[in-house]
Amino acid sequence: MLAVFLPGTIQGQFTEEVINISASNFSVEDQTIYITDTWKFKPGDNINWADPALEDSSWQQVSTKLDPSELPFIEWEGIGWFRLHIKPDSSLVDYPLALIPDQHNGASEIYLNGEMLYQMGQVSIFEEDFVPYRDHQPRSIIFKDTTEQVLAVRFANHDAQSYNNYGFNAGFRFLLGDLNYHVESAIEKATTIPWAQMFYAGGLLAFTIIHFLLFAFYPAEKRNLYFALFAGFLSLLTFTLIKTNFSESPLMGITYFRFSLIALMLTVIYALRFAYSLFYKKTPIQFWFFLTAGLGLAVATWYNASGLGMYRDLFVMLTLVEILRVLTISFYKRKEGIWIVGFGLIGFVGGVLFTILSNMEIYTGNPILGNLYGSVILILSMSIYLSRDFAKTHKRLEYKLLEVKHLSERSLEQERINKEKEMERKLLEAENQRKSRELEEARALQLSMLPKQIPNNDHWDIAVFMETAQEVGGDYYDFSISKNGTMTIALGDATGHGMKAGIIVATAKSYFHTLANEHENMEMIRRMSSGIRNMDLKMMYMGMMLLKCEKHKIRYTSAGMPPSLYYCSKNREVKPMILKGMPLGSNVEYPYEEKELNMKNEDVLLLMSDGLMELFNEDRELLGLDRISRTFQECADSSASDIMSQVTKLIDKWSGSKDHEDDITVMILKAKN
């Protein structure tokens, strides 16, 4: 919002006598061509100055923004003409461009090659007939050929000195952009942002009225008053920002903007006062310092809105630091309900800091969202806290009255309450014990499904690692060796947790040992999927990978399992082996694929369940396939057990002290002579 009024410091992309533009000048972020704001200027008014053939080499070069640092040095008489020579290349001929009023604090007539295209406001040499106008709507402009074009603007602002006195720009700034993109963007802003902000302001006003009425009916509870003032000024801040953005009068927009800055000062002051009222019986002496400084800044802002920006931001940040200090002390003293208040205040402080950092361009983001989300969090949490506190106070008063009237009944009632609490405690203990037993039974069932030992094979060096989650999942692996020496391997993962997952694993194990030595992978997959589906366990499926290993030749298929990793010792490269397929029990007729892999000596295959790739660290980041691949490649020349050791170290390092949310199963197959 500040950019609409305040003096600019960013130079345009083009500063030549004739501006050459092409489609390559569109910015990637917003499809905009940032043409220079330095145009040829001549004070006065003459309609012939729109003529493209006019000789203007003697005209003065000035910024169209008419900022406070430049206006005193030009002969501004309330009206003047600005001209810009543009030469488009063939990529922009007949291209639907948008003329974008990035800033417009006056009235203007816009000409292209002597023909008036648009009028914004009423341009006049007479102040009484002058009508300023402001909007940011894109307007169509089309260049018919690649010859030099002249964009002329007849601009009037008879209040230019007033703008500069407040520290704001008095002129205009036009940009070029893609018409379709900017029309869609303007429609989106006009249809979503105002309504969302008005709804938000209305909600704040409702909270203001509710808590003011609570104070009116119970004046002893002054926290409701301070909260009502905070919410009221926040509502005023939101309303004035809406009016600032959508006011068609530039001067009125500046007025609303100045009001919004004052409302910001009062909002943070009463946020601090409300924080004090929550944790202090008496107003701390430092509040009067903040109040005096804030009111002084608010008054000064009315007369110099732009020059005090740094001081306002400093005041806001100091106030937020003080709120955090009060909150920290309250946490340390274990104040009742502090977690509710802390959540709200931290959300509000974070939102305001985000807004300040976004406005200072230290952090990229929409500053409106910071204010919106932070304020919503604070408003809701404070209302919950005050309502909770009011309800608790009311209950205490009722309880005291009953205690006086029915002293004997109080003892009996207390005894009954204690018995109920004891009963609830015992029920909770019994429920916790039952759930613990069920988890242990599920874990025991899961582990009982696994092979007792890894088969000793002449062609393969094998290592397996499994770690169950806190809430037991359904990972499963198994081996079967036929009479002719073919080794069949299964690695699976049942959906869900607990006993249901155990039932699915038991079913899969039964099918595996029944079919492994008599049927090929595709037939096993089909029969296992059909059997699990016929069990009719709602939303219960099982991912499964099957491998037939005949010496170093592997035939493998996958049903809903993550990629495997293949290390080629010759090229020292790791490649993912991806086979897409539905999990078992979902679609029996799904066309599963089978692939063949001929491994050489020292080649390595890493199989895993999804628990490894989806392992979270303490920052809620996924481990991912790339990190696993890098670790695997670094140690793939080692033995299977050493490779597994490096993988488990990666797991421990990544997860840290965080509990695993899913089972993790990893199998290493290394070809050997």
Secondary structure in CASP SS format (residue, H / E / C, confidence):
PFRMAT SS
TARGET T0000
AUTHOR 0000-0000-0000
METHOD secondary structure of the structure
MODEL  1
M C 1.00
L H 1.00
A H 1.00
V H 1.00
F H 1.00
L C 1.00
P C 1.00
G C 1.00
T C 1.00
I C 1.00
Q C 1.00
G C 1.00
Q C 1.00
F C 1.00
T C 1.00
E C 1.00
E C 1.00
V E 1.00
I E 1.00
N E 1.00
I E 1.00
S C 1.00
A H 1.00
S H 1.00
N H 1.00
F C 1.00
S C 1.00
V C 1.00
E C 1.00
D C 1.00
Q C 1.00
T E 1.00
I E 1.00
Y C 1.00
I C 1.00
T C 1.00
D C 1.00
T E 1.00
W E 1.00
K E 1.00
F E 1.00
K E 1.00
P E 1.00
G C 1.00
D C 1.00
N C 1.00
I H 1.00
N H 1.00
W H 1.00
A H 1.00
D C 1.00
P C 1.00
A C 1.00
L C 1.00
E C 1.00
D C 1.00
S C 1.00
S C 1.00
W C 1.00
Q E 1.00
Q E 1.00
V E 1.00
S E 1.00
T C 1.00
K C 1.00
L C 1.00
D C 1.00
P C 1.00
S C 1.00
E C 1.00
L H 1.00
P H 1.00
F H 1.00
I C 1.00
E C 1.00
W C 1.00
E C 1.00
G C 1.00
I E 1.00
G E 1.00
W E 1.00
F E 1.00
R E 1.00
L E 1.00
H E 1.00
I E 1.00
K E 1.00
P E 1.00
D C 1.00
S H 1.00
S H 1.00
L H 1.00
V E 1.00
D C 1.00
Y C 1.00
P C 1.00
L E 1.00
A E 1.00
L E 1.00
I E 1.00
P E 1.00
D E 1.00
Q E 1.00
H E 1.00
N C 1.00
G E 1.00
A E 1.00
S E 1.00
E E 1.00
I E 1.00
Y E 1.00
L E 1.00
N C 1.00
G C 1.00
E E 1.00
M E 1.00
L E 1.00
Y E 1.00
Q E 1.00
M E 1.00
G C 1.00
Q E 1.00
V C 1.00
S C 1.00
I C 1.00
F C 1.00
E H 1.00
E H 1.00
D H 1.00
F C 1.00
V E 1.00
P C 1.00
Y E 1.00
R C 1.00
D C 1.00
H C 1.00
Q C 1.00
P C 1.00
R E 1.00
S E 1.00
I E 1.00
I C 1.00
F E 1.00
K C 1.00
D C 1.00
T C 1.00
T C 1.00
E C 1.00
Q E 1.00
V E 1.00
L E 1.00
A E 1.00
V E 1.00
R E 1.00
F E 1.00
A E 1.00
N C 1.00
H C 1.00
D C 1.00
A H 1.00
Q H 1.00
S H 1.00
Y H 1.00
N H 1.00
N H 1.00
Y C 1.00
G C 1.00
F C 1.00
N C 1.00
A C 1.00
G C 1.00
F E 1.00
R E 1.00
F E 1.00
L E 1.00
L E 1.00
G E 1.00
D E 1.00
L H 1.00
N H 1.00
Y H 1.00
H H 1.00
V H 1.00
E H 1.00
S H 1.00
A H 1.00
I H 1.00
E H 1.00
K H 1.00
A H 1.00
T H 1.00
T H 1.00
I H 1.00
P H 1.00
W H 1.00
A H 1.00
Q H 1.00
M H 1.00
F H 1.00
Y H 1.00
A H 1.00
G H 1.00
G H 1.00
L H 1.00
L H 1.00
A H 1.00
F H 1.00
T H 1.00
I H 1.00
I H 1.00
H H 1.00
F H 1.00
L H 1.00
L H 1.00
F H 1.00
A H 1.00
F H 1.00
Y C 1.00
P C 1.00
A C 1.00
E C 1.00
K C 1.00
R H 1.00
N H 1.00
L H 1.00
Y H 1.00
F H 1.00
A H 1.00
L H 1.00
F H 1.00
A H 1.00
G H 1.00
F H 1.00
L H 1.00
S H 1.00
L H 1.00
L H 1.00
T H 1.00
F H 1.00
T H 1.00
L H 1.00
I H 1.00
K H 1.00
T H 1.00
N H 1.00
F H 1.00
S C 1.00
E C 1.00
S C 1.00
P H 1.00
L H 1.00
M H 1.00
G H 1.00
I H 1.00
T H 1.00
Y H 1.00
F H 1.00
R H 1.00
F H 1.00
S H 1.00
L H 1.00
I H 1.00
A H 1.00
L H 1.00
M H 1.00
L H 1.00
T H 1.00
V H 1.00
I H 1.00
Y H 1.00
A H 1.00
L H 1.00
R H 1.00
F H 1.00
A H 1.00
Y H 1.00
S H 1.00
L H 1.00
F H 1.00
Y C 1.00
K C 1.00
K C 1.00
T C 1.00
P C 1.00
I C 1.00
Q H 1.00
F H 1.00
W H 1.00
F H 1.00
F H 1.00
L H 1.00
T H 1.00
A H 1.00
G H 1.00
L H 1.00
G H 1.00
L H 1.00
A H 1.00
V H 1.00
A H 1.00
T H 1.00
W H 1.00
Y H 1.00
N C 1.00
A C 1.00
S C 1.00
G C 1.00
L C 1.00
G H 1.00
M H 1.00
Y H 1.00
R H 1.00
D H 1.00
L H 1.00
F H 1.00
V H 1.00
M H 1.00
L H 1.00
T H 1.00
L H 1.00
V H 1.00
E H 1.00
I H 1.00
L H 1.00
R H 1.00
V H 1.00
L H 1.00
T H 1.00
I H 1.00
S H 1.00
F H 1.00
Y H 1.00
K C 1.00
R C 1.00
K C 1.00
E C 1.00
G C 1.00
I H 1.00
W H 1.00
I H 1.00
V H 1.00
G H 1.00
F H 1.00
G H 1.00
L H 1.00
I H 1.00
G H 1.00
F H 1.00
V H 1.00
G H 1.00
G H 1.00
V H 1.00
L H 1.00
F H 1.00
T H 1.00
I H 1.00
L H 1.00
S H 1.00
N H 1.00
M C 1.00
E C 1.00
I C 1.00
Y C 1.00
T C 1.00
G C 1.00
N C 1.00
P H 1.00
I H 1.00
L H 1.00
G H 1.00
N H 1.00
L H 1.00
Y H 1.00
G H 1.00
S H 1.00
V H 1.00
I H 1.00
L H 1.00
I H 1.00
L H 1.00
S H 1.00
M H 1.00
S H 1.00
I H 1.00
Y H 1.00
L H 1.00
S H 1.00
R H 1.00
D H 1.00
F H 1.00
A H 1.00
K H 1.00
T H 1.00
H H 1.00
K H 1.00
R H 1.00
L H 1.00
E H 1.00
Y H 1.00
K H 1.00
L H 1.00
L H 1.00
E H 1.00
V H 1.00
K H 1.00
H C 1.00
L H 1.00
S H 1.00
E H 1.00
R H 1.00
S H 1.00
L H 1.00
E H 1.00
Q H 1.00
E H 1.00
R H 1.00
I H 1.00
N H 1.00
K H 1.00
E H 1.00
K H 1.00
E H 1.00
M H 1.00
E H 1.00
R H 1.00
K H 1.00
L H 1.00
L H 1.00
E H 1.00
A H 1.00
E H 1.00
N H 1.00
Q H 1.00
R H 1.00
K H 1.00
S H 1.00
R H 1.00
E H 1.00
L H 1.00
E H 1.00
E H 1.00
A H 1.00
R H 1.00
A H 1.00
L H 1.00
Q H 1.00
L H 1.00
S H 1.00
M C 1.00
L C 1.00
P C 1.00
K C 1.00
Q C 1.00
I C 1.00
P C 1.00
N C 1.00
N C 1.00
D C 1.00
H C 1.00
W E 1.00
D E 1.00
I E 1.00
A E 1.00
V E 1.00
F E 1.00
M E 1.00
E E 1.00
T C 1.00
A C 1.00
Q C 1.00
E C 1.00
V C 1.00
G C 1.00
G C 1.00
D E 1.00
Y E 1.00
Y E 1.00
D E 1.00
F E 1.00
S E 1.00
I E 1.00
S C 1.00
K C 1.00
N C 1.00
G C 1.00
T C 1.00
M E 1.00
T E 1.00
I E 1.00
A E 1.00
L E 1.00
G E 1.00
D E 1.00
A E 1.00
T C 1.00
G C 1.00
H C 1.00
G H 1.00
M H 1.00
K H 1.00
A H 1.00
G H 1.00
I H 1.00
I H 1.00
V H 1.00
A H 1.00
T H 1.00
A H 1.00
K H 1.00
S H 1.00
Y H 1.00
F H 1.00
H H 1.00
T H 1.00
L H 1.00
A C 1.00
N C 1.00
E C 1.00
H C 1.00
E C 1.00
N H 1.00
M H 1.00
E H 1.00
M H 1.00
I H 1.00
R H 1.00
R H 1.00
M H 1.00
S H 1.00
S H 1.00
G H 1.00
I H 1.00
R H 1.00
N H 1.00
M C 1.00
D C 1.00
L C 1.00
K C 1.00
M C 1.00
M C 1.00
Y C 1.00
M E 1.00
G E 1.00
M E 1.00
M E 1.00
L E 1.00
L E 1.00
K E 1.00
C E 1.00
E E 1.00
K C 1.00
H C 1.00
K E 1.00
I E 1.00
R E 1.00
Y E 1.00
T E 1.00
S E 1.00
A E 1.00
G C 1.00
M C 1.00
P C 1.00
P C 1.00
S E 1.00
L E 1.00
Y E 1.00
Y E 1.00
C E 1.00
S C 1.00
K C 1.00
N C 1.00
R C 1.00
E E 1.00
V E 1.00
K E 1.00
P E 1.00
M E 1.00
I C 1.00
L C 1.00
K C 1.00
G C 1.00
M C 1.00
P C 1.00
L E 1.00
G C 1.00
S C 1.00
N C 1.00
V C 1.00
E C 1.00
Y C 1.00
P C 1.00
Y C 1.00
E C 1.00
E E 1.00
K E 1.00
E E 1.00
L E 1.00
N E 1.00
M C 1.00
K C 1.00
N C 1.00
E C 1.00
D C 1.00
V E 1.00
L E 1.00
L E 1.00
L E 1.00
M E 1.00
S C 1.00
D H 1.00
G H 1.00
L H 1.00
M H 1.00
E C 1.00
L C 1.00
F E 1.00
N C 1.00
E C 1.00
D C 1.00
R C 1.00
E C 1.00
L E 1.00
L C 1.00
G H 1.00
L H 1.00
D H 1.00
R H 1.00
I H 1.00
S H 1.00
R H 1.00
T H 1.00
F H 1.00
Q H 1.00
E H 1.00
C H 1.00
A C 1.00
D C 1.00
S C 1.00
S C 1.00
A H 1.00
S H 1.00
D H 1.00
I H 1.00
M H 1.00
S H 1.00
Q H 1.00
V H 1.00
T H 1.00
K H 1.00
L H 1.00
I H 1.00
D H 1.00
K H 1.00
W H 1.00
S H 1.00
G C 1.00
S C 1.00
K C 1.00
D C 1.00
H C 1.00
E C 1.00
D C 1.00
D C 1.00
I E 1.00
T E 1.00
V E 1.00
M E 1.00
I E 1.00
L E 1.00
K E 1.00
A E 1.00
K C 1.00
N C 1.00
END
